[in-house]
Each structure stands twice: as C-alpha cells, then as structure tokens.
Amino acid sequence: MPSAVPTPSDLHIEKRDLKFGRDTPPPRWWHSGDPGRTAFFNALSSTFPVGEKFFMTSVRHYRDDTPQPLRAQIDDFLYQESMHSREHVVFNRQAEDAGFDIASAEDRARRTIAWVKRRSPIQQLAATCALEHFTATLAHDALANPEHLGGAADEARQLWRWHAIEEIEHKAVAFDTYLHAARRMTRFRRWLKRCAVMCVTTMRFHYVIFRNTADLLRQDDRNDFATWRVLLGWLYGRHGLMRALLKGVFTYMKPGFHPWHVDDRPLLAEALALLEAAKPKGLAA
C-alpha cells in the first residue's frame, strides 16, 4: 500500500467560471512588448486545450474506483481543467487574430498527445502526473516572482494568474490518483515508473515548447541568436521559469515525493486577493 499522502484535509479546489479578454484582446506582443516572452507563453497556451483534455481523460479513467475525498477532488479537477481549456481556446484564437499562425503548434501538441495515448492507462496517468507537476512548478514560480507576469497586458496577466492559482489548487489530484491506481505495485516499481515517465515527458515537453516558440518567432522574423539569447537568459537565469521547472524535475524524482510537501497555500491567498481586486477592471464571471 502507498504511504499516507499529505494532501491537506482542508484543501478546497474551487469551481470558478471566469472569462478573460473578450472585450480587450491583447496586443500582438502582449508580454512586455517582447516577441520572445510572448512567443514562449503563446507556445505554452497552444498546447493547453488538447493537453488538458488528455489530463481529464487519463484521470477520469480511474475516477469510479477512487475513494472519497479523492473522487470529489477529481470532479473539481475535471471542472477546473475544462475551464482552462475553454479560456485558452479563446486566448489562442486571439493570438491568431493578432496575426500568428498557431496551427503547426497545435498540431505538434496533438501528435504528441496521440503518441502518449498509445501507452497503457497507468502510463498515461503517470505522464499526466509529470505534466501537472510542470504546470504546478511553473505556476508557483509565476506567482512567487511578480517579474514573470508583471509586463503582461492586464487581461492576459489575469488569465495566467487565474490558471496558475488553479494549477496549484489541484496539483496533487493526478498524483494521488496514480498512488491509488498503482497501490498494488511495490513502492519501488511505482517510483521507477513515474520517474521513467518523467524523464521521457521532460524531453518531449522541451521539444514541443521550443519548437512551437521557434515557429512563432519565425513569423516575426525574430527566430535568431539575439532573440534566443535574451529569451533563454530570462527562462534559465537565476530566477527563470524553466530553471525552476528543471529543479522541480529533480525534486519529483525523490522517493517519497508528494506535491504538497511544498505547501504554497499562503501564496495562493495572495494571488487570489490580486485576482479578486482585478474584477472591477473587466474580469467577467
């Protein structure tokens, strides 16, 4: 049997139905007027609709076999992910309206997910755990360091802040589902499977995101050394988002890891206050 999981017993995964940017679409270079930062976040967003549908499918497969309160958390997870998918479909269409062709990026994400779907249900769930750890790690860093979203257009910043909040709220749902689904495996086998899948997922994730980023930069005639030097310095520098992600990969590999070993609920409270304060400026519920 797996060891007791430390998901907080009082954790509340809230169902929010928020809409962003309908009245004020972001400009072409919506993040700090910078083509590199904009391309990176647009590249991420291009993967979300198909990716989040995959997360939902892989977790839903095990829903009926899970006990409470995990089953209720799965339902809340499914709701939040469906809202994320809806809002990023809108955000991606706004990127197209700004002149970007994101079809190749979306197709690359679809082909990657199709490749994962050829694996067993437990491997698909392990891949979801790995990707949910990525999103939770990026979310924590984006909320903890105001510089990451500080230069973004207002509505875009609120969208990414909201998404980050909810990724942290439900960051352990897929992992707890995996622990339950793999409960008859030995601890070593459970650890080995999730770590092996994490290694593959890390490589595929970097390939997809940076190929997508390059595609978008090429459309601005900015797919060059100077742009990538600045962007990679921002992403992998001392406080970079992708540097935090790579550190998170090594944390995930530790035996006994659990997402809630880092309790970032105080960070959530601060971010929720900022999200609430933004509602009079155009945030629609």
C-alpha positions in Angstrom: 0.0 0.0 0.0 1.2 3.6 -0.6 2.2 5.7 2.3 -0.3 8.2 3.7 -0.5 11.1 1.3 -0.1 14.6 2.7 -2.7 16.4 0.7 -4.2 19.0 3.2 -7.5 17.7 4.5 -9.0 21.2 4.4 -7.9 21.8 0.8 -10.6 23.5 -1.3 -10.5 23.2 -5.1 -12.9 25.9 -6.1 -15.0 25.8 -9.2 -14.7 29.2 -10.9 -16.3 30.2 -14.2 -14.2 33.2 -15.3 -13.9 34.7 -18.7 -10.9 36.8 -19.9 -10.1 39.2 -22.7 -13.5 39.2 -24.5 -13.6 42.9 -24.7 -10.0 43.9 -24.7 -7.9 41.3 -26.7 -4.2 41.5 -26.0 -1.8 43.2 -28.5 0.5 41.1 -30.7 3.4 41.3 -28.4 1.3 41.2 -25.2 4.1 40.3 -22.8 6.3 43.3 -22.1 6.3 44.3 -25.8 8.8 41.4 -26.2 8.5 38.9 -29.0 10.4 36.2 -27.2 8.4 36.2 -24.0 5.2 36.5 -26.0 6.1 33.5 -28.2 7.0 31.4 -25.2 3.7 31.9 -23.5 1.8 31.6 -26.7 3.6 28.3 -27.3 2.6 27.1 -23.9 -1.0 28.1 -24.5 -1.2 26.4 -27.8 -0.7 23.0 -26.0 -3.2 23.6 -23.3 -6.6 22.7 -24.9 -5.5 19.3 -26.2 -3.2 18.7 -23.2 -5.9 19.4 -20.6 -8.4 17.2 -22.4 -5.8 14.4 -22.2 -5.3 15.1 -18.4 -9.1 14.9 -17.9 -9.3 11.6 -19.8 -6.4 9.9 -18.0 -7.6 10.8 -14.5 -11.3 10.2 -15.3 -10.4 6.6 -16.3 -9.7 5.8 -12.6 -12.4 8.0 -11.0 -15.0 5.4 -10.2 -12.5 3.3 -8.3 -11.2 6.0 -6.1 -12.5 6.7 -2.5 -13.7 9.9 -1.1 -12.5 12.6 -0.7 -10.3 11.9 -3.8 -13.3 11.2 -6.0 -14.7 14.7 -5.2 -11.3 16.2 -5.9 -11.2 14.5 -9.3 -14.6 16.1 -10.1 -13.3 19.5 -9.1 -10.1 18.9 -11.1 -12.2 18.0 -14.2 -14.2 21.2 -13.9 -11.1 23.4 -13.5 -9.3 21.8 -16.4 -12.4 22.2 -18.7 -12.5 25.9 -17.8 -8.7 26.2 -18.6 -9.2 24.5 -22.0 -12.1 26.9 -22.8 -10.2 30.0 -21.9 -7.0 29.0 -23.7 -9.0 28.2 -26.9 -10.2 31.9 -26.7 -6.6 33.1 -26.0 -5.2 31.1 -28.9 -7.8 32.5 -31.3 -6.8 36.0 -30.1 -3.2 35.1 -31.0 -4.4 34.2 -34.4 -6.4 37.5 -34.6 -3.1 39.3 -33.8 -1.6 37.7 -36.9 0.0 34.5 -35.6 -0.5 31.1 -37.3 -0.5 28.6 -34.4 -1.8 25.7 -36.5 1.6 24.0 -36.6 2.0 24.4 -32.8 -1.4 23.0 -32.1 -0.8 20.1 -34.5 2.5 19.3 -32.8 0.7 19.1 -29.4 -2.0 16.8 -30.9 0.6 14.5 -32.4 2.5 14.3 -29.1 -0.7 13.5 -27.1 -1.7 10.9 -29.7 1.7 9.2 -29.2 1.1 9.2 -25.4 -2.4 7.7 -25.9 -0.9 4.6 -27.4 0.5 3.8 -23.9 -1.3 1.9 -21.1 -3.8 3.8 -18.9 -1.3 3.8 -16.0 1.4 5.2 -18.2 -0.9 7.9 -19.4 -1.8 8.8 -15.8 2.0 8.9 -14.9 2.5 11.3 -17.9 -0.3 13.4 -16.5 1.3 13.5 -13.1 4.6 14.6 -14.7 2.9 17.4 -16.7 0.8 18.5 -13.8 4.0 18.8 -11.8 5.4 21.0 -14.6 2.4 23.3 -14.5 2.3 23.5 -10.7 6.0 24.3 -10.6 5.7 27.0 -13.3 2.5 28.3 -11.5 4.3 28.6 -8.2 7.2 30.4 -9.7 5.0 32.7 -11.8 3.0 33.7 -8.7 6.0 34.0 -6.4 8.0 36.2 -8.7 6.0 39.2 -9.9 8.5 39.8 -12.7 7.3 36.8 -14.6 3.9 38.2 -15.4 4.5 41.9 -14.5 5.0 43.1 -18.0 1.9 41.3 -19.5 -1.2 43.1 -20.7 -3.8 43.3 -18.0 -6.3 40.7 -19.2 -3.6 38.3 -20.2 -1.9 38.7 -16.8 -5.2 37.9 -15.0 -5.7 34.8 -17.3 -2.3 33.4 -16.5 -2.6 34.3 -12.8 -6.0 32.5 -12.5 -4.6 29.5 -14.4 -1.6 29.4 -12.0 -3.9 29.5 -8.9 -5.9 26.6 -10.0 -2.9 24.5 -11.1 -1.7 24.8 -7.6 -5.0 24.0 -6.0 -5.4 20.8 -7.9 -1.7 19.9 -8.2 -1.9 16.6 -6.3 -5.1 15.2 -7.8 -3.5 13.3 -10.6 -0.6 12.2 -8.3 -3.0 10.9 -5.6 -5.0 9.1 -8.3 -1.8 7.5 -9.5 -0.9 6.4 -6.0 -4.3 4.8 -5.7 -4.3 3.2 -9.1 -0.8 1.8 -8.6 -1.4 0.7 -5.0 -0.8 -3.0 -5.7 2.6 -2.3 -7.2 5.7 -2.3 -4.9 6.9 1.1 -3.8 10.0 0.7 -5.9 8.0 -0.1 -9.0 5.7 2.8 -8.5 8.6 5.1 -8.1 10.5 3.7 -11.0 7.5 4.0 -13.4 6.7 7.6 -12.5 10.4 8.6 -12.7 10.9 6.9 -16.1 7.8 8.6 -17.5 9.0 11.9 -16.1 12.3 11.6 -18.0 10.5 11.0 -21.3 8.0 13.7 -20.6 10.7 16.2 -19.8 12.4 15.7 -23.1 9.1 15.7 -25.1 7.9 18.8 -23.3 11.0 20.8 -24.1 11.0 19.7 -27.7 7.3 20.7 -28.2 7.5 24.0 -26.4 10.7 25.3 -28.0 9.7 24.1 -31.5 6.4 25.9 -31.0 8.3 29.0 -29.8 10.6 28.9 -32.8 7.6 28.7 -35.2 6.1 31.8 -33.6 9.3 33.7 -33.6 9.9 32.9 -37.2 6.7 34.7 -38.0 8.1 37.9 -36.5 11.5 37.4 -38.2 12.9 37.1 -34.7 14.0 33.4 -34.7 17.6 34.4 -34.4 20.5 34.2 -32.0 20.0 37.6 -30.4 16.3 36.8 -29.5 17.0 33.3 -28.2 20.0 34.6 -26.1 17.7 37.0 -24.3 14.8 34.6 -24.0 16.9 31.7 -22.7 18.6 34.0 -20.3 15.2 35.0 -19.0 13.9 31.4 -18.8 17.0 29.7 -17.3 18.6 32.6 -15.4 18.8 32.8 -11.7 15.0 33.3 -11.3 13.9 31.8 -14.6 10.7 29.9 -15.0 12.3 27.0 -16.9 15.2 26.8 -14.4 12.6 26.3 -11.7 10.9 23.6 -13.8 14.2 21.7 -14.1 14.8 21.9 -10.4 11.2 20.6 -9.9 12.1 17.5 -12.1 14.8 16.5 -9.7 12.5 17.1 -6.7 9.9 14.8 -8.3 12.5 12.0 -8.6 13.0 11.7 -4.9 11.4 8.6 -3.3 8.5 9.7 -1.1 7.9 12.8 -3.1 4.4 14.3 -2.9 3.2 17.7 -4.5 2.0 19.0 -1.2 5.4 18.7 0.5 5.6 22.3 -0.7 2.6 24.0 0.9 2.0 27.1 -1.2 -1.4 28.0 0.2 -0.1 31.3 1.6 1.0 32.2 -2.0 -2.5 31.2 -3.2 -4.1 33.5 -0.8 -2.0 36.5 -2.1 -2.7 35.6 -5.7 -6.4 35.2 -5.1 -6.5 38.7 -3.5 -4.9 40.1 -6.6 -7.3 38.2 -8.8 -10.3 39.5 -6.9 -9.0 43.0 -7.0 -8.8 42.9 -10.7 -12.5 42.0 -11.2 -13.8 45.7 -11.4 -11.3 46.2 -14.3 -13.0 43.9 -16.6 -12.7 40.4 -15.2 -16.0 38.7 -16.0 -17.6 35.9 -14.1 
